[in-house]
């Protein structure tokens, strides 16, 4: 299974509501057969611009990264699920590349 990274911006909420939104997201991943490796909290900060989502205007958001393995076929359904979640302001899934060893570099030798 390929490795992916989910970049997630949640609306600014209290800790219990944020934890519930994260739990829903992880459960949605696991229900679709994904294996969540890691989750990183990048903190709450100002958004680069105001975002209107679900008839609400957001200027702050909580940023999270989730590292997971899954089949490529579940990504469309996952993104549709996150798009409908009222606590999610923005979500993006990126495929993580296999790490390239430094010995395969073709630059000049020093």
N, C-alpha and C positions, 0 to 999 in steps of 0.2 A: 504494500500500500504506500502511495506517495505521502510525503510529509507536507503539511500546510501550516500557515500562520493566519489566525483570525485577528484582525485589528478591529477593536470594538470601542465605540464611544457611547457611553450611557448618559442620559440626562442627569443633571446634578440632583442627588437624592440623599437621604439619610442612609447610614450604614445598613440597617436591616433591609431596606428596599433595594439597595444596590446588591446585597448578597442574594436576595431572592431573584433578581434579574440575572445574575451570573449563574445561579443554580439552574434556572430555566434554560439558559444557553447551553450549559454543559450537558444537561439532560437531553436537550434536542440533538446534540452531537452524538451522545451515546446511544440514543434510540435509533439513530440512523447507522450505527455500526462503527462510529469513529472511536479512536483511542486517544484520549487527551493526555498529553505528555506533561505539559507545564502551563501555568497561567501566571502572568506578571501584571502587577498593578503599577501603572505609570503615573497615577495620581490624578487629582482634579485640577483643571486649568481652564483658562479662557479659550474659547474656540477661536480659530483664526478669522472667522466671520460668523455672523448670526445665521443659524440654520432653523428653518421652519419644518417641523415634522409632526404629523398627527395633530394639526391645528394648534401647535404650541411653538413659540419662538424661543430658541435656546441660545444662550451666550456663554454658558459654562458646560463642561462635560467631564466625565470620569473616563480616563483612557485605560484600556486593558489589551493585553496580547495573549492569545491562546495558541499553543503549539500542539498540533494533533496529527494523527495519521488517519487517513480514510480513503475510501474509494472515490474517484473523481465524479461518479454518478450522483452522489448525494449533495454536491455543492449547490446546485440550483434550488433544490428543496430547502436546504438550510438557509440560503440567502433570502428566499421567499418568507420563511418563518421569521427571520430576524427583521425583515422589512415590515412585517405586521405587528411586531412587538412594540408596544407604546413607549417602553423605556429605552429603546435603542434609537439613538440619534443617527449613527452612521456605522456601517459594517463593511469590511473588505476582507476577502480571502486571497492570500498569495501563496503560490507554491514555493516551498523552500528548496533551493538547489542542493545537490550533493556537494559536500565540501571538497574543494580542489586542493590537493597537497602542494606545498610550496616547491617541491622538487620538480614539478612539471612546468614551472614558469619558463618562458622562452626569452626573458629579458637578458640584458647584458650581464655577464658574470663579473663579480667584483673580487 
